[in-house]
Amino acid sequence: MSTASEATVKNEMNTEASDMDALDTLDSGVEALGGESPMLASEVLAYLQSHPEFFSDYADSLAKLSLPTQKNGNVISMANWQAHVLRDKADQHQARLEQLLVQASHNQKNHDKLFSLISSWLAAVSADELPQMIAEDLRTSFALDAAQVMVWDDQSRTMFYPAGMEWSDSVVVFANSLRTPYCGPCKGFEIERQLASQSPTGRIASLAIVPLWGQRGGRFACIGVLLFGADDAQRFTPDMGTVFLQQIGAMAGSALSRVQAPVR
């Protein structure tokens, strides 16, 4: 055999040995990840992270690796395993996208409903009828068990709506303290009895309180609240988003401040 041929054979043998060493190293790492070797999984991961060229340098060797699947214990190639992982991730992303699309459609429908309601509220001219109109529109449009509007003037300590209701410091003080709508369990306010009477079950397990801000006597003030009640304790919870409730409150407050409530 010529010297050149011998060199070629030696190089091929060295390359093959190097590939085998790499394969053995990765095999040890795979076993470590499976808990079958004293070699630490963290060591394998640290090595691969610090040597990203490993995967391109030993692509052929990696293709020969066989890995057990977690589902049935069958052995598959690393390439198939990677494809399996990518498919799982793709399925997860697809499911998430579908959820977002459903939620976006739901949000659009809610905004369309609200826009339709606002048009009728802005056309109203009666300060006596508008609060009841708002409460009833919201209750029927958004499948609420109960809905109530309270309107007041804090300077004259006058409760405009509901008619005949006495002044309630607790409700007014609480409403003025809100920067975002309150969602959660009932607070023990007197008005909650009226909400419960609207509910089909005669009870309220969760509550949303939305402050209404608008012009009153030439100043911007909290002029009332929207109260939504549900017999489902999970309908209104402290961790739920309140952006849509804030939008409802802003539109209702603007509509109510347009009509000067009569002093009773």
Protein Blocks (a to p, Z undefined) as FASTA:
>chain_A
ZZklmmmmmmmmmmmmmmmmmmmmmmmmmmmmnopafbdfklmmmmmmmmmmlmmmmmmm
mmmpccddfklopacdfklmmmmmmmmmmmmmmmmmmmmmmmmmmmmmmmmmmmmmmmmm
mmpcbfklmmmmmmmmmmmmnopabdcdddddfklopafbaghiacdfklmmmmmmpmbd
cedddehiaklmmmmmmpmnlpafbdcdddddddeehiacdfbdcddddfbfklpcfkbc
fklmmmmmmmmmmmmmmpccddZZ
